[in-house]
């Protein structure tokens, strides 16, 4: 599809499950502006992150590489100056590099969390970056004009203010790409959001995120949340609604400037999230061993371009974050040949209201360190290197993923698991860079502190907090 250089705005939320939107069937959460984008475009109800934690998921969106190709395997810590200065994607091509070379001015407002947040990277001309991956919503730290400043006000409002300034500057002057990286609805949730939003949920029953017991493998976040469950629920929903209000400010501006028809609009989250689903709060690293439940790996994805993309459609196609870069470039009519073999396949035909080619694989893959997933239309298999425990679910009969078919294996389930294991191994063998192979990484979900694998030149790559160390001792590891 040849399109004359539309503006592009990526609205990227943080830790938002696909379930946490009104348009996806949640009748309690208030998201009228996200729902508005869905009415004006296509909502993908089976869009999967490449890793159920923020930094590797974001790196894959930007580069089209899986974590075992870009080397970001966990959320990135910046506890000291050495960690802060690591530029994890140095030398790797992101789609913003390509857009910049094709006449786009690129701007970032908000969360980056891919290393060296102080310095513009990947073709960005405008850089207003949150220092870290999250933190308090008031007096939050941002890099502005190369200086670290703590900004007065509410972070979600501030990120939107800067995004609006960028749009006003470049509207109708030069095609732009704007990356709006919200930290919402990431923790903290209690006493961190305006009461005008959290008070909306005073009488909410939160039936859409019921906490039915505690998962046997949950870690400390769930235990902290349970000390004040209702206030945390109000905080998560309130943070989402506050973000939605600010998204509405951007939508209204596009209409005011009469550039909505000239703008490709994408709403996504980096990774999924559970607010009580399966008995825990968090994402992939909310349990140990790390989990890959649907609520952790399935994320919102809504794409709209007024007059170009069909409106009000819902796609059930299985697509992944590693498909986003080739889709975007094909939609824009930009040719790009990667220096490495990328796994993604464009789903651009769906944006034209067409079906995907019949020969396209109907599985998606995920990885989080030594934990990998193959997910088809019916079955999901999760492999944990080197010795398990592995999981397999029949999502048709067991959409809640409560019956792990590997626990009481039959001949039939064992045969199916072996087949899925083979397909998983074959796929990853094709794309993994052995120098930074996640299956060999000691990833615990406690954060990455250095380049991965051989790229670290012998230094430790991943941290392991005391809670996980105790878990390992309990399991005799």
C-alpha positions in Angstrom: 0.0 0.0 0.0 1.6 3.2 -1.1 0.8 6.1 1.2 2.2 9.6 1.1 4.2 9.9 4.3 1.6 10.1 7.0 2.5 11.3 10.5 2.8 8.4 13.0 2.0 8.4 16.7 2.7 5.4 18.8 0.8 5.6 22.2 2.6 3.0 24.3 1.2 2.2 27.7 3.2 0.3 30.4 2.0 -2.9 32.0 -1.5 -2.9 30.5 -3.2 -6.2 29.8 -5.4 -6.6 26.8 -8.2 -7.2 29.2 -7.9 -3.6 30.7 -9.9 -1.7 28.1 -13.6 -1.0 27.7 -13.4 -2.0 24.0 -12.1 -5.5 24.9 -15.1 -6.2 27.0 -14.2 -4.8 30.4 -17.3 -3.1 31.7 -15.7 -1.5 34.7 -12.6 0.3 33.5 -13.2 3.8 32.0 -11.3 4.2 28.7 -13.5 6.2 26.3 -10.6 7.5 24.2 -8.9 4.2 23.7 -12.3 2.8 22.8 -12.7 5.7 20.4 -9.5 4.7 18.6 -10.9 1.1 18.4 -14.1 2.4 16.8 -12.0 4.3 14.2 -9.6 1.5 13.4 -8.8 -2.2 13.9 -8.3 -3.8 17.3 -6.2 -6.9 17.4 -7.4 -9.2 20.1 -4.6 -11.7 19.7 -1.5 -9.5 19.7 1.4 -10.8 21.8 4.5 -9.1 23.2 7.8 -10.8 22.5 8.7 -11.0 26.2 6.4 -10.5 29.2 8.5 -7.7 30.7 9.1 -4.1 29.6 12.6 -3.6 28.2 13.0 -6.7 26.0 9.4 -6.2 24.8 10.1 -2.6 23.8 13.4 -3.5 22.2 11.6 -6.0 20.0 8.9 -3.5 19.0 11.6 -1.1 17.9 14.0 -3.4 16.1 12.0 -6.4 15.0 14.5 -8.7 16.7 13.6 -11.2 19.4 15.5 -10.8 22.7 18.0 -13.5 21.7 18.9 -11.2 18.8 19.0 -7.8 20.5 20.4 -9.0 23.8 17.9 -7.3 26.2 16.5 -10.2 28.3 15.1 -8.5 31.4 14.0 -5.1 32.6 17.0 -2.8 32.7 18.4 -1.6 36.1 20.1 1.8 36.4 21.2 1.6 40.1 24.5 3.2 39.4 26.3 5.3 36.7 27.9 2.3 35.0 24.5 0.7 34.4 23.0 4.0 33.3 25.6 4.5 30.6 25.0 1.2 28.8 23.5 1.7 25.3 21.9 -1.7 24.8 20.8 -1.3 21.2 24.0 0.4 19.9 24.6 -0.6 16.3 21.2 -2.2 15.9 18.8 -0.8 13.4 15.4 0.4 14.7 12.5 1.5 12.5 13.0 5.0 13.8 16.5 5.0 12.2 14.8 4.0 8.9 12.1 6.7 9.3 14.7 9.3 10.1 16.5 8.5 6.8 13.2 8.7 4.9 12.4 12.3 5.8 10.7 11.9 9.2 11.4 14.0 12.3 11.3 11.6 15.3 10.3 12.6 18.8 10.2 10.7 22.1 8.2 11.9 25.1 8.2 9.6 28.1 9.5 6.1 28.8 12.5 4.8 26.9 14.0 2.1 29.2 16.4 0.7 26.6 19.7 2.1 28.1 21.4 5.4 28.3 18.2 7.4 28.7 20.3 10.6 28.9 21.2 10.5 25.2 19.0 10.6 22.0 19.4 7.4 20.1 17.9 5.5 17.1 17.2 8.5 14.9 15.3 10.6 17.5 15.6 14.3 17.0 13.5 15.3 20.0 14.2 13.5 23.3 12.3 14.0 26.6 13.0 10.7 28.3 12.1 9.3 31.7 15.2 8.4 33.5 14.1 4.8 34.4 11.4 2.3 33.8 9.0 3.6 36.3 8.7 5.2 39.7 6.7 7.9 41.5 4.2 9.8 39.3 4.9 13.1 41.0 8.2 14.8 40.8 9.3 12.2 38.3 12.9 12.3 36.8 13.2 13.2 33.1 16.1 14.0 30.8 15.3 17.3 29.1 17.9 19.0 26.8 20.5 16.6 28.2 19.9 17.6 31.9 18.2 15.4 34.5 15.3 17.3 36.0 12.5 16.3 38.4 9.4 17.7 36.9 6.6 19.2 39.0 3.2 17.8 38.3 1.7 14.4 37.4 3.9 12.4 35.0 1.1 11.3 32.7 0.1 14.9 32.2 3.7 16.0 31.6 4.4 13.4 29.0 1.3 14.4 27.2 2.2 18.1 27.4 5.5 17.5 25.8 3.9 15.3 23.1 1.4 18.1 22.3 4.2 20.6 22.0 6.0 18.3 19.5 2.8 17.9 17.4 2.1 21.6 17.3 5.7 22.3 16.2 5.8 19.9 13.3 2.1 19.6 12.2 1.8 20.4 8.5 5.6 21.2 8.3 7.3 17.8 8.1 6.1 14.2 8.5 6.7 13.2 12.1 7.0 10.1 14.2 6.0 10.6 17.8 6.6 7.9 20.5 4.5 8.7 23.5 5.8 6.4 26.2 3.5 6.5 29.2 4.6 5.0 32.5 0.9 4.3 33.3 -0.5 2.1 34.5 2.8 0.7 36.0 3.1 0.7 39.8 3.1 2.5 42.2 -0.7 2.7 42.5 -1.4 3.9 46.0 -1.3 7.7 46.6 0.2 8.3 43.2 -2.7 9.4 41.0 -5.2 12.3 41.1 -8.2 11.6 43.2 -10.5 12.7 40.4 -9.5 9.4 38.7 -9.2 7.0 41.6 -12.4 8.2 43.2 -14.3 7.0 40.1 -13.7 3.5 41.3 -14.8 3.9 44.9 -17.8 1.7 44.3 -16.2 -0.6 41.7 -16.5 -4.4 42.5 -13.5 -5.2 40.3 -15.2 -8.3 39.0 -13.0 -7.9 35.9 -9.9 -8.7 37.9 -10.9 -10.9 40.7 -8.3 -12.2 43.1 -9.2 -15.8 43.7 -6.5 -17.1 46.1 -2.8 -16.6 45.8 -0.6 -18.3 43.2 1.8 -20.8 44.7 4.7 -19.2 42.8 3.8 -15.5 43.4 6.6 -13.2 44.6 6.6 -10.2 46.9 4.6 -7.7 44.7 1.4 -9.8 45.2 2.0 -10.0 48.9 2.4 -6.2 49.1 -0.7 -5.5 47.0 -2.8 -7.8 49.2 -2.1 -5.6 52.3 -4.3 -2.9 50.6 -6.0 -4.6 47.7 -8.8 -2.1 47.0 -6.6 0.9 46.9 -4.2 -0.8 44.5 -7.1 -1.8 42.3 -8.3 1.8 42.3 -4.8 3.0 41.5 -4.3 0.6 38.6 -7.7 1.5 37.1 -7.3 5.2 37.9 -3.9 5.3 36.3 -5.4 3.8 33.2 -8.2 6.3 33.1 -5.9 9.2 33.6 -3.8 8.0 30.7 -6.9 7.6 28.6 -8.0 11.2 29.4 -4.6 12.4 28.2 -4.8 10.3 25.0 -8.1 12.2 24.4 -6.2 15.4 24.6 -3.9 14.2 21.8 -6.9 13.0 19.7 -8.6 16.3 20.1 -5.5 18.2 19.0 -5.3 16.1 15.8 -8.8 17.1 15.0 -8.2 20.7 15.9 -5.2 20.9 13.6 -7.1 18.9 11.0 -4.3 16.3 10.7 -6.2 13.2 12.0 -6.6 12.0 8.4 -2.9 12.5 7.8 -1.9 10.5 10.9 -1.4 6.8 11.5 -2.3 6.2 15.1 -1.2 3.1 17.1 -2.1 2.2 20.6 -0.2 -0.6 22.3 1.2 -1.8 25.6 4.7 -3.2 26.1 3.6 -6.3 28.0 0.6 -7.7 29.6 -0.3 -7.6 33.3 -2.4 -9.5 35.9 -4.3 -7.7 38.6 -5.3 -10.9 40.5 -5.7 -13.1 37.4 -4.2 -16.5 38.3 -3.8 -15.3 41.8 -1.0 -12.7 41.4 -0.2 -9.1 40.5 2.4 -8.4 37.9 3.7 -9.8 34.5 6.1 -12.5 33.6 8.3 -11.9 36.6 5.4 -11.8 39.0 6.1 -15.5 39.7 9.1 -17.6 40.0 9.5 -19.7 37.8 8.6 -16.9 35.3 5.1 -17.3 33.8 3.7 -16.9 30.3 0.0 -16.8 31.0 -2.2 -15.1 28.5 -2.7 -12.1 30.8 1.1 -11.6 30.8 1.8 -12.0 27.1 -1.3 -10.7 25.4 -1.4 -6.9 25.0 -3.6 -4.2 23.5 -3.0 -3.3 19.8 -5.2 -0.8 18.0 -4.3 0.8 14.7 -6.2 3.6 13.0 -5.8 5.9 10.0 -8.9 7.8 9.1 -9.9 7.2 5.5 -7.2 4.6 5.0 -7.8 1.7 7.4 -11.2 0.1 7.9 -13.1 1.2 11.0 -14.6 -0.8 13.8 -13.0 -4.1 12.9 -11.7 -6.7 15.3 -9.0 -9.1 14.1 -8.5 -12.5 15.7 -5.2 -13.2 13.8 -2.3 -14.3 16.0 0.3 -11.5 15.5 3.4 -10.5 17.5 5.4 -7.5 18.5 8.2 -8.8 16.2 5.7 -8.4 13.3 5.2 -4.7 14.0 8.3 -3.3 12.3 7.8 -5.0 8.9 4.1 -4.2 9.0 4.8 -0.5 9.6 7.4 -0.2 6.9 5.3 -2.1 4.3 2.3 0.2 5.2 4.5 3.2 4.6 5.9 1.8 1.3 9.5 1.8 2.7 11.8 -0.9 1.5 14.2 -2.3 4.0 16.6 -5.2 3.9 17.8 -6.3 7.3 21.4 -7.2 8.0 20.1 -10.2 9.9 17.3 -12.7 9.4 14.3 -11.2 11.3 11.4 -13.4 12.4 8.6 -11.0 11.8 6.0 -11.1 9.0 4.0 -8.2 7.9 0.3 -8.2 8.8 -0.3 -5.1 6.6 -3.0 -6.9 4.5 -5.2 -6.9 7.6 -4.9 -3.1 7.6 -6.5 -3.1 4.2 -9.3 -5.3 5.4 -7.9 -8.4 3.8 -7.0 -11.8 5.2 -3.5 -12.9 5.8 -1.9 -15.4 3.4 -2.9 -19.0 4.0 0.7 -20.1 4.2 1.5 -17.8 7.1 2.4 -19.7 10.3 -0.4 -19.5 12.9 1.8 -19.5 16.0 3.6 -16.9 18.0 6.7 -17.3 20.1 7.8 -15.7 23.3 10.9 -15.7 25.4 12.0 -14.4 28.8 15.5 -15.6 29.5 15.5 -19.4 29.7 11.7 -19.5 29.4 10.1 -19.9 26.0 6.6 -20.3 24.6 4.9 -21.5 21.4 1.3 -20.5 21.2 -1.0 -21.7 18.4 -4.7 -21.1 17.9 -5.6 -23.9 20.4 -2.5 -25.1 22.3 0.2 -23.3 24.2 3.5 -25.0 25.3 5.9 -23.3 27.7 9.5 -24.6 28.0 11.8 -23.8 30.9 15.5 -24.6 30.3 17.2 -26.8 31.2 14.8 -29.0 33.2 11.4 -27.4 33.5 8.8 -27.4 34.9 7.1 -27.2 31.5 3.5 -26.4 30.9 0.9 -27.0 28.2 -2.6 -25.7 27.9 -5.6 -26.5 25.7 -6.9 -22.9 25.3 -10.1 -24.1 23.7 -11.2 -26.2 26.6 -9.3 -24.3 29.3 -9.0 -20.6 28.4 -8.3 -19.8 32.0 -5.1 -21.9 31.9 -5.9 -23.8 35.0 -5.1 -27.4 33.8 -1.5 -27.9 33.0 -1.5 -30.9 30.7 2.1 -31.7 31.6 1.3 -32.5 35.2 -0.8 -35.6 34.4 0.6 -36.5 31.1 -1.1 -39.0 28.8 0.3 -40.6 25.7 -1.7 -38.2 23.6 -0.6 -35.0 25.5 3.1 -36.2 25.6 3.0 -36.7 21.8 1.6 -33.2 21.3 4.1 -31.6 23.7 7.0 -33.3 21.9 5.7 -31.9 18.6 5.3 -28.4 20.0 8.7 -28.6 21.6 10.2 -29.6 18.2 8.5 -26.7 16.5 9.7 -24.3 19.2 13.3 -25.5 19.1 13.4 -25.4 15.3 12.1 -21.8 15.2 14.5 -20.4 17.8 17.4 -22.3 16.2 16.8 -20.3 13.1 16.8 -16.9 14.7 18.9 -17.0 17.9 22.3 -15.3 18.0 24.3 -17.9 20.0 26.4 -15.2 21.6 23.4 -13.9 23.5 21.1 -16.9 23.6 18.4 -16.4 26.3 18.2 -20.1 27.0 21.7 -19.8 28.4 21.1 -16.7 30.4 20.6 -16.6 34.2 17.5 -14.4 34.1 15.5 -14.3 37.3 13.2 -11.4 36.6 15.2 -9.2 39.0 16.7 -7.0 36.3 19.5 -6.9 33.8 22.7 -5.0 34.7 25.0 -5.5 31.8 25.1 -6.7 28.2 24.1 -10.3 27.7 26.1 -13.4 27.1 29.5 -13.0 25.4 28.7 -9.3 24.8 29.3 -8.8 28.5 32.9 -10.0 28.1 32.7 -12.1 31.3 30.9 -9.7 33.5 27.6 -10.6 35.3 24.6 -9.8 33.2 21.7 -10.3 35.5 20.8 -9.6 39.1 19.1 -11.9 41.5 17.3 -10.4 44.5 17.2 -12.1 47.9 13.6 -13.3 47.5 14.5 -15.3 44.4 17.6 -16.6 46.0 15.4 -18.0 48.8 13.1 -19.5 46.2 16.1 -21.2 44.5 17.2 -22.6 47.9 13.7 -24.0 48.5 13.9 -25.9 45.2 17.4 -27.1 45.9 19.0 -25.1 43.0 
